Amino acid sequence: MLLKIIAASVRNKLLVALLLLGLIGWGGFSAAHLPLDAIPDVTNNQVQVITQSPALAAQEVEQLLTVPLELQLRTVPGVTEIRSISRFGLSVITVVFPDNIDTYRTRQLVAEKLTIAQADLVAGAGTPTMAPITTGLGEIYQYSLRVLPGHEKQFSLAKLRDVQDWLVKRRLAGVPGVVDVSSFGGYVRQYEVAVDPNRLAANNVTMAELYQALQDNNANTGGSYLERGSNAYFIRGEGRAGSLADLGATVIKQVAAGVPLLVRDVATVRFGHAVRYGAMTRNGQGETVGGIVLMLKGASSEETIKQVKARVAEIQQTLPPGVVITPFLDRTKLIDKAIATVEHNLVEGGVIVLLVLLLLLGNWRAGLVVATMIPLCMLFALGMMRLFGVSANLMSLGALDFGLIVDGAVIIVEAVIFHLVHQRAAAAHETMDDITEAAATRLMSSALFGQLIILIVYLPILSLTGIEGKMFRPMALTVSFAIVGAMLLCLTYVPAVTAWALRKDIKEEGTWADRIMMFLHRGYDPVIRWALGAKFVVLGAAVALLVLAGFIFSGLGGEFIPQLDEGDFAVNVTLAPGSSLSQAVATTTRVQQILLRHFPEIEQIVGKSGTSEIPTDPMSFEDSDQMVILKDRSQWTSAGSREELADKMQAALAGVPGVSMEFQQPIQMRFNELISGVKSDVSIKIYGDDLGILFEKANEAAALIRPLAGVGDLKVEQIAALPQLRVTYDRQKLAQYGLKVSDLNTLLRSSFAGDVAGQVYEGERRYDLVVRLDSVHRQGLSNL
């Protein structure tokens, strides 16, 4: 079979040329459309279930939401792991599946269970939803809205959040490859009915009556249509409130004959904002508003970011004067750096191989024949990568070895040259087709066998699963594709182009290639002869070197992969337990000011405290991630390495009281969190029922770990002793006054969290209508 393929290739050069053009077209098209990223996406196959309930404390969230949902989700077929986080007003459950189950299949299975689990949840506690279809590499573009100097008074945090939600986010959400945009910071505007309990009592009105009146007087309806002559008139009933005045004029009840009691008589109708669970700060200048663009799982980061940037440029033209979209984390920088590294290594490797071939083969035609194998095998590998869904990144392309690719071609071309030089008399009576066919046929088994051995070496890597498989299988697949391409080209392209390109007048004696080989021969010939005569010495030295290498290896540190230098820092700042969001904003602002004052290497700092609109990263108020964006390494003056700069930054921040810090990198931190639920590189989890004992044991473990060599930042998660304001009902008093627990719960909930009584529309914009106590009485209750 192989002999027929070689013979057909040599005799049908036009067919080989046409197939070659097809390969170039296929490979070029695949290269242009191949997904690009910096590193492989090692995030496991997971579905996050998010339930928001602003009125529930952490204990109620765990009891009423997390536990019932976990019990149902544990019965989903194929689940390998379930972990959860319960915080005030928020439950996040992560359901992990094997990698061989399709993402959309896993979401369908989870969705079916959520429908069943809804019956086990307390009415009004919250509606569980699934997080967007994204991964650890999904946060591809993060930005803040920067107000230009002189426009600060025009744009409050509420106004900026309106710009983000209704102008920026809506248009970014339509970009191909973008699954969602998560807003962060600012104030979400609401229509607020601020209740004065004294005015309610004076008019003998309850909160429930006020709430019901707002619900009953804020709706539109339709009445089909009427025919009048040749026209049909569609009937609309427009009863929806459209302004603060409409809400204030809403009737609660009749207090006397013909005298209505209006909402404005017992409450103040005004613009308010939703309870905040997160904030964003920038460059030590206080709060701002921003967003996180989430990429669809499997989409191309490079292509998606390119379209996001184009859309951002369009959006910028429509924004109010004085507001600028300023990105702070742009995956393009890391992708370009990684791809540039790959291109640099590939070009250098290709040039070195080409020079060696030209020097040692002694014929520029033969050197070019072999050298053309490199781009052709690359094109074949790129085509196969796109066919098998392997992205182009540092791992998949960085392991290509051009020496392996050209090995078979060198054997065949060298055999033809040897025949032409050393059997010149016989070659004079043969055609180049006959010479090439005979040489390729004679040595093809050796050439293919050597390549097949190399291919077999990568088979164990292809069997890896989990995180290891996602990290290293792309590398093994790419190298395998290139070697398979080389084997196919050795059977077809190399014999055909060798027969066409080489000439019979090749000379070897006296050329520079011959002189190089003679020089090398004079060096290695005596060494080989001595080694053959001293077998025991050579074997003993080899064994000794093996033992020495084993001893040295046992003392070396180990790492899964070397850390990729992303070029930026992600500093996790943790405040004292129970810190408020305002305190977090003040502290992180101070941290940013210190860093900017001491380190000119910093381009900008953006901090995110608490959770965003889509809480895939459920941080508490006391947790903050500071994204420290650094300038190019050539502009650094304070340190020469990333580790040295991190140490100096930590030393500069040592004077900030009550704060612990952990230095990581943005992608590294996100990967750690999505894979294990913890942002650190190494984490220890202790299981049990008593939170107090767990926290005690965690501190004991930290005390043992802290002195260990190699331990940098260490943090114990605060799970106990968080401050709470508890309201316990006296049931005897309730019975005495004829009150129900539900009445008091409604009062407590509406006093602070507020109850949503409907929506108010301003064109296409929609805002919640919320009933809550006014700020004076809320502050008075909080001081009790």
Residue pairs with C-beta under 8 A, 6 or more apart in sequence:
2 441
2 444
2 445
2 448
2 491
3 441
5 491
5 492
6 437
6 440
6 441
6 444
6 491
6 492
6 495
7 437
7 441
8 15
9 15
9 16
9 491
9 492
9 493
9 495
9 496
10 433
10 436
10 437
10 440
10 495
10 496
10 499
11 433
12 496
13 496
13 499
13 500
16 492
16 493
16 496
16 497
17 496
19 492
20 376
20 493
23 376
23 379
23 380
23 383
24 376
24 379
26 379
26 383
27 376
27 378
27 379
27 380
27 382
27 383
28 379
29 383
30 379
30 382
30 383
30 385
30 386
30 387
31 379
31 382
33 386
34 300
34 382
34 385
34 386
34 391
34 392
35 298
35 299
35 300
35 301
35 302
35 303
35 391
35 392
36 300
36 301
36 302
36 303
36 335
36 339
36 391
36 392
36 393
37 137
37 300
37 301
37 302
37 331
37 335
37 338
37 391
37 392
37 393
38 301
38 331
38 334
38 335
38 337
38 338
38 339
38 393
38 394
38 564
38 667
39 137
39 338
39 393
39 394
39 395
39 564
39 667
40 391
40 393
40 395
40 396
40 470
40 471
40 474
41 135
41 136
41 137
41 391
41 470
42 136
42 467
42 470
42 471
42 671
42 675
43 135
43 136
43 137
43 671
43 674
43 675
44 96
44 99
44 466
44 467
44 674
44 675
45 96
45 97
45 98
45 99
45 101
45 103
45 106
46 94
46 95
46 96
46 97
46 674
47 94
47 95
47 97
47 106
47 107
47 110
47 130
47 131
48 92
48 93
48 94
48 95
48 130
48 131
48 616
49 69
49 73
49 91
49 92
49 93
49 94
49 95
49 110
49 114
49 128
49 129
49 130
49 131
50 90
50 91
50 92
50 128
50 129
50 130
50 131
50 614
50 615
50 616
51 61
51 65
51 66
51 69
51 90
51 91
51 92
51 125
51 126
51 127
51 128
51 129
52 89
52 90
52 91
52 126
52 615
53 61
53 64
53 65
53 89
53 90
53 91
53 125
53 126
54 89
54 275
54 753
55 89
55 749
55 753
56 64
56 65
56 88
56 89
56 125
56 126
57 88
57 724
58 86
58 87
58 88
58 722
60 125
61 86
61 87
61 88
61 89
61 90
61 91
62 86
62 91
64 121
64 122
64 125
65 86
65 91
65 121
65 125
65 126
65 128
66 84
66 86
66 91
66 93
68 117
68 120
68 121
69 91
69 93
69 114
69 117
69 121
69 128
70 82
70 84
70 93
71 120
72 113
72 114
72 116
72 117
72 120
73 79
73 82
73 93
73 95
73 110
73 113
73 117
74 82
75 113
76 95
76 109
76 110
76 113
77 109
78 97
78 98
78 101
78 106
78 109
79 95
79 96
79 97
80 96
80 97
80 98
81 94
81 95
81 96
82 93
82 94
82 95
82 96
83 93
83 94
83 96
83 677
84 91
84 92
84 93
84 94
85 91
85 92
85 618
85 677
87 618
87 620
88 620
89 275
89 277
90 277
90 611
90 615
90 618
91 126
91 128
92 615
92 616
92 618
94 674
94 677
95 106
95 110
97 106
99 465
99 466
99 469
99 470
103 133
103 297
103 298
104 133
107 130
107 133
110 130
111 130
114 128
114 130
117 128
118 127
118 128
121 128
131 614
131 616
132 138
132 179
132 180
132 294
132 614
132 616
133 179
133 296
133 297
134 179
134 180
134 294
134 295
134 296
134 297
134 616
135 297
135 674
136 667
136 670
136 671
136 673
136 674
136 675
137 295
137 301
137 331
137 667
137 670
138 179
138 294
138 295
138 296
138 297
139 292
139 293
139 294
139 295
139 329
139 666
139 670
140 293
140 294
140 295
140 301
140 304
140 305
140 308
140 330
140 331
141 292
141 293
141 305
141 308
141 309
141 327
141 329
141 330
141 331
142 290
142 291
142 292
142 293
142 327
142 328
142 329
142 330
142 606
142 627
143 290
143 291
143 293
143 312
143 325
143 326
143 327
143 328
144 185
144 280
144 282
144 288
144 289
144 290
144 326
144 328
144 606
145 160
145 163
145 164
145 168
145 288
145 289
145 290
145 323
145 324
145 325
145 326
146 282
146 288
146 323
146 324
146 325
146 326
147 154
147 155
147 160
147 288
147 322
147 323
147 324
148 322
148 323
148 324
150 322
151 321
151 322
151 323
154 320
154 322
155 163
155 320
155 322
155 323
156 187
157 185
157 186
157 187
157 287
157 288
157 289
158 186
158 187
158 188
158 189
158 271
158 273
160 186
160 288
160 289
160 323
161 183
161 185
161 186
161 187
161 188
161 189
161 289
162 189
162 765
163 289
163 319
163 320
163 323
164 183
164 186
164 289
164 290
164 291
165 183
165 188
166 764
166 765
167 315
167 318
167 319
168 181
168 291
168 315
168 319
168 325
169 181
169 183
169 291
171 311
171 314
171 315
172 178
172 181
172 291
172 293
172 308
172 311
172 312
172 315
173 180
173 181
174 311
175 293
175 304
175 307
175 308
175 311
176 299
176 304
176 307
177 295
177 296
177 299
177 300
177 303
177 304
177 307
178 293
178 294
178 295
178 296
178 304
178 308
179 294
179 295
179 296
179 297
180 294
180 614
181 291
181 292
181 293
181 294
182 291
182 292
182 294
182 612
182 613
182 614
182 616
183 289
183 290
183 291
183 612
183 613
184 278
184 280
184 289
184 290
184 291
184 292
184 608
184 612
184 613
185 278
185 279
185 280
185 287
185 288
185 289
185 290
185 608
186 280
186 287
186 288
186 289
187 273
187 274
187 276
188 273
188 274
188 276
189 271
189 272
189 273
189 767
190 271
190 272
190 273
190 274
190 754
190 767
190 768
190 769
190 770
191 241
191 244
191 247
191 269
191 271
191 272
191 760
191 767
191 768
191 769
191 770
192 269
192 270
192 271
192 272
192 273
192 754
192 770
192 772
193 210
193 214
193 247
193 263
193 267
193 268
193 269
193 757
193 769
193 770
193 771
193 772
194 267
194 268
194 269
194 270
194 272
194 772
194 773
194 774
194 775
195 207
195 210
195 266
195 267
195 750
195 771
195 772
195 773
195 774
195 777
196 266
196 267
196 268
196 774
196 777
197 773
197 777
199 265
199 266
199 267
200 206
200 207
200 210
200 266
200 267
203 255
203 261
203 265
203 266
205 252
205 253
205 261
205 266
207 746
207 747
207 750
207 771
208 743
208 746
209 252
209 253
210 252
210 263
210 266
210 267
210 771
211 750
211 755
211 757
211 771
213 250
213 251
213 252
213 253
213 263
214 247
214 250
214 263
214 757
214 758
214 769
214 771
215 757
215 758
217 239
217 241
217 250
217 251
218 239
218 240
218 241
218 247
218 250
218 757
218 758
218 759
218 760
218 769
219 239
219 240
219 758
220 236
220 237
220 238
220 239
220 240
221 236
221 237
221 239
222 234
222 235
222 236
222 237
223 235
223 236
223 237
224 234
224 235
225 232
225 233
225 234
225 235
226 232
226 233
226 235
227 233
240 760
240 761
241 247
241 250
241 758
241 760
241 769
242 760
242 761
242 762
243 760
244 269
244 270
244 271
247 263
247 269
247 760
247 769
248 262
248 263
248 264
248 269
249 262
249 263
249 264
250 262
250 263
251 260
251 261
251 262
252 260
252 261
252 262
252 263
252 265
252 266
253 260
253 261
254 260
254 261
255 261
263 269
267 771
267 774
268 774
272 770
272 772
274 754
274 768
274 770
275 752
275 753
275 754
276 581
276 610
277 581
277 610
277 611
277 615
277 621
278 581
278 608
278 609
278 610
278 611
278 612
278 619
279 287
279 581
279 584
279 585
279 608
279 609
279 610
280 287
280 288
280 289
280 290
280 606
280 607
280 608
280 609
281 287
281 288
281 585
281 588
281 589
281 592
281 606
281 607
281 609
282 288
282 290
282 328
282 592
282 604
282 605
282 606
282 607
283 592
283 596
283 604
283 605
283 606
284 589
284 590
284 592
284 593
284 596
284 605
285 589
286 585
286 589
287 585
288 606
290 328
290 606
292 612
292 614
293 308
294 614
295 301
295 304
296 304
298 389
300 391
301 331
301 335
302 332
302 335
305 330
305 331
305 332
305 335
306 332
309 332
312 325
312 327
315 325
316 324
316 325
319 325
326 604
328 604
328 606
328 627
328 629
329 568
329 606
329 627
329 629
329 666
333 567
334 566
334 567
334 667
337 567
338 393
338 394
338 564
339 392
341 394
341 398
342 392
342 394
342 397
342 398
345 398
346 378
346 397
346 400
346 402
349 400
349 401
349 402
350 371
350 374
350 402
353 371
353 374
353 402
353 403
353 406
354 367
354 371
354 374
357 366
357 367
357 370
357 371
357 406
357 410
358 364
358 367
359 512
359 513
359 516
360 513
360 516
360 517
361 367
361 370
361 410
361 413
361 414
361 417
361 513
362 417
362 508
362 511
362 512
362 513
362 514
363 417
363 502
363 506
363 513
365 501
365 502
365 503
366 413
366 414
366 416
366 417
366 498
366 501
366 502
366 506
368 501
369 409
369 413
369 494
369 497
369 498
369 501
369 502
370 406
370 409
370 410
370 413
371 406
372 497
373 405
373 406
373 409
373 486
373 489
373 493
373 494
374 402
374 405
374 406
376 485
376 489
376 493
377 405
377 482
377 485
377 486
377 489
378 400
378 482
379 485
380 481
380 482
380 484
380 485
380 488
380 489
381 400
381 478
381 481
381 482
381 485
382 392
384 390
384 477
384 481
384 484
384 485
385 391
385 392
385 396
385 477
385 478
385 481
388 477
390 396
390 474
390 477
390 478
391 474
393 474
394 564
395 471
395 472
395 474
395 475
396 474
396 475
396 477
396 478
397 478
398 475
399 475
399 478
399 479
400 478
400 479
400 482
401 479
404 451
404 454
404 479
404 482
404 483
404 486
405 482
405 483
405 485
405 486
406 486
407 447
407 450
407 451
407 486
408 447
408 448
408 450
408 451
408 486
408 487
408 490
408 494
409 447
409 486
409 489
409 490
409 494
411 443
411 446
411 447
411 450
412 439
412 440
412 443
412 444
412 447
412 490
412 494
412 495
412 498
413 494
413 498
413 502
415 439
415 440
415 442
415 443
416 435
416 436
416 439
416 440
416 498
416 502
417 502
417 506
417 508
418 439
419 426
419 427
419 435
419 438
419 439
420 427
420 435
420 502
420 504
420 506
421 506
421 507
421 508
421 509
427 435
427 504
428 504
432 499
432 500
432 502
432 504
433 499
435 499
436 495
436 498
436 499
436 502
437 495
437 499
440 494
440 495
440 498
444 490
444 491
447 490
448 487
448 490
448 491
451 483
451 486
451 487
451 490
452 487
454 483
455 480
455 483
455 484
458 476
458 479
458 480
461 472
461 473
461 475
461 476
462 473
462 476
462 477
462 480
464 472
464 473
467 560
467 675
468 560
471 560
471 561
508 514
531 538
557 710
563 665
563 668
564 665
564 667
564 668
565 642
565 665
566 665
566 666
566 667
566 668
567 630
567 633
568 627
568 628
568 629
568 630
568 665
568 666
569 626
569 627
569 628
569 630
569 646
569 649
569 663
569 664
569 665
570 625
570 626
570 627
570 628
570 663
570 664
570 665
570 666
570 668
570 669
571 591
571 625
571 626
571 628
571 649
571 661
571 662
571 663
571 664
572 623
572 624
572 625
572 626
572 661
572 662
572 664
572 669
572 679
572 715
573 587
573 588
573 591
573 607
573 623
573 624
573 625
573 626
573 659
573 660
573 661
574 622
574 623
574 624
574 659
574 660
574 661
574 662
574 715
574 718
575 583
575 584
575 587
575 621
575 622
575 623
575 624
575 658
575 659
576 622
576 658
577 622
577 718
577 721
577 722
577 723
578 622
578 722
578 723
579 587
579 621
579 622
580 621
581 609
581 610
581 621
583 621
584 609
584 610
584 621
584 622
584 624
585 609
587 624
587 656
587 659
588 607
588 609
588 624
588 626
589 607
590 656
591 607
591 626
591 653
591 656
591 659
592 605
592 607
592 626
594 652
594 653
594 655
594 656
595 602
595 605
595 628
595 649
595 652
595 653
596 602
596 605
598 638
598 648
598 649
598 652
599 638
599 645
599 648
599 649
599 652
600 635
600 637
600 638
601 630
601 631
601 635
601 636
601 637
601 638
601 639
601 645
602 628
602 629
602 630
602 631
603 629
603 630
603 631
604 629
605 626
605 627
605 628
605 629
606 626
606 627
606 629
607 624
607 625
607 626
607 627
608 619
608 624
608 625
608 627
609 619
609 621
609 623
609 624
610 619
610 620
610 621
610 623
610 624
611 617
611 618
611 619
617 625
617 670
617 673
619 625
622 718
625 669
627 666
628 649
630 636
630 645
636 645
638 645
638 648
639 645
639 648
646 663
649 663
650 661
650 663
653 659
653 661
660 713
660 715
661 713
662 679
662 680
662 713
662 715
663 712
663 713
664 672
664 679
664 680
664 681
668 681
669 679
672 678
672 679
672 680
672 681
672 683
673 679
676 683
678 685
680 713
680 715
684 698
684 701
684 705
686 694
686 697
686 698
686 701
687 694
688 694
688 697
691 719
691 720
692 720
694 719
694 720
695 716
695 718
695 719
695 720
695 721
698 716
698 717
698 719
699 716
702 714
702 716
705 711
705 714
706 714
725 782
727 748
729 741
729 744
734 740
734 741
734 744
746 755
749 755
750 771
750 772
750 773
751 772
751 773
751 777
751 778
751 781
752 772
752 773
752 778
752 781
752 782
753 772
754 770
754 771
754 772
755 770
755 771
755 772
756 768
756 769
756 770
757 769
757 770
757 771
758 768
758 769
759 766
759 767
759 768
759 769
760 766
760 767
760 768
760 769
761 767
772 778
773 781
